[in-house]
C-alpha cells in the first residue's frame, strides 16, 4: 500500500495500535521500519512528513490488519476528496 497525505498522525498511530501483528513501512532506499515499535514509529512518521512521504509503502503481516489499514487510508482519501483536495 502506498501512503499519501497522512495528516492525522495520532489517528494513524491509533490504527497501528489496533493491528494484531507487525506492520512495516518501506522506503524507496530499502529501509524497513516495524511500525509496531515506538522508536520505529517516530522515525517513520518523520519520513512520512518529509518530501518523499508519498513514495513509502506499507505492508502488514496479517490480512485483517491490512484491511484495517486500507479502511483508514480510504477514509483519508474520502476526507481529502470532500474537502476539495
C-alpha positions in Angstrom: 0.0 0.0 0.0 1.3 3.4 -0.9 1.0 6.0 1.8 -0.2 9.5 0.9 -1.1 12.6 2.9 -1.2 11.2 6.5 -2.2 14.4 8.3 -3.7 12.9 11.4 -0.7 11.2 12.9 -2.4 10.4 16.2 -5.2 8.5 14.4 -2.6 6.7 12.2 -0.8 5.5 15.3 -4.1 4.6 16.9 -4.9 2.4 13.9 -1.4 0.8 14.1 -2.0 0.0 17.7 -5.2 -1.8 16.8 -3.2 -4.1 14.5 -2.5 -7.6 15.9 0.7 -8.4 14.1 3.6 -6.4 12.6 3.2 -3.6 10.1 6.1 -2.4 8.1 7.0 0.8 6.3 9.5 0.6 3.4 11.3 3.5 1.8 12.5 3.6 -1.8 16.1 3.3 -0.5 15.2 -0.1 1.1 14.9 1.0 4.7 12.2 -1.1 6.5 10.6 0.1 9.8 8.4 -2.0 12.0 5.6 0.3 12.9 4.6 -1.7 16.0 7.8 -0.4 17.6 7.5 3.0 19.2 11.0 4.1 18.2 10.4 3.0 14.6 7.1 4.9 14.6 8.9 8.1 15.4 11.4 7.6 12.6 8.7 6.5 10.1 6.5 9.5 11.0 9.5 11.7 10.2 9.8 10.0 6.9 6.1 10.4 6.2 6.3 14.2 6.8 9.4 14.6 4.5 9.1 15.4 0.9 9.3 11.7 -0.2 6.5 10.6 2.1 4.3 9.7 -0.9 7.0 7.1 -2.0 6.7 5.0 1.1 4.9 1.6 1.1 3.3 -0.1 4.0 3.0 -3.9 4.5 1.1 -5.9 7.1 1.8 -9.5 8.2 -1.9 -10.1 8.8 -4.8 -9.8 6.3 -7.1 -8.4 8.9 -4.6 -5.7 9.8 -4.2 -4.9 6.1 -7.9 -4.5 5.8 -7.9 -2.2 8.8 -5.2 -0.1 7.3 -6.8 0.1 3.9 -10.0 1.2 5.5 -8.1 4.0 7.3 -6.4 5.1 4.0 -9.7 5.0 2.2 -11.3 7.2 4.9 -8.4 9.7 4.4 -8.9 9.7 0.7 -12.6 10.3 1.1 -12.0 13.2 3.5 -9.5 14.7 1.0 -12.0 14.5 -1.8 -14.8 16.0 0.3 -12.5 18.9 1.2 -11.6 19.5 -2.4 -8.0 18.4 -2.4 
